[in-house]
Each structure stands twice: as C-alpha cells, then as structure tokens.
C-alpha cells in the first residue's frame, strides 16, 4: 500500500458575527479525515452544532480500518 503524507494548517477569519462558530477536526491513521463545519452564525447553538458534527465525523474515521462508500 502506498503511503502519503499531508501537511495542514487552519485559519479562520472573523466574520460579521459575535463569535466564530466554525469547527475544524483532523484525524490521522488508517483513514485520515479532514473535517470543516460551518456554524451558521445567527442560528442557535451554531458553535455547539459544528463542534459535534466534527467530533462525530472524526470518531467515525478513527473507527474505520479502510475507506468505503458505506
């Protein structure tokens, strides 16, 4: 199996809202996962929603031994 590497960084600029509700997650292992969720500023609990979405996606990737359409 061919090995790949990927460098990554994150930058989130302040928008017009009171707080930045975006979330970013990265997992590396058998399956690497890069997830970005937009908190939709102005909607209730956008920061919580985006953080939970990122956590769920990253946990799913951590539990995967390989990538499949499922």
HUHU-V528432 format. One record per pair of residues at least 4 apart in sequence whose ideal C-beta (glycine too) atoms are under 6 Angstrom apart, sorted by the first residue. I is the first residue (numbers start at 1). GAP is how many residues later the second one is. Records with the same first field share a line. If there is no record, write none. Layout:
I: GAP / GAP
This chain:
10: 14
12: 8 / 10
17: 24
21: 18 / 20 / 25 / 26 / 29
22: 16 / 17
23: 14 / 27 / 28 / 31
24: 12
25: 10 / 29 / 33
26: 8
27: 6 / 31 / 34 / 35
28: 4
30: 35
31: 30 / 33 / 36
33: 25 / 28
35: 19 / 22
37: 13 / 16 / 17
39: 7 / 8 / 11
40: 6
41: 5
45: 4
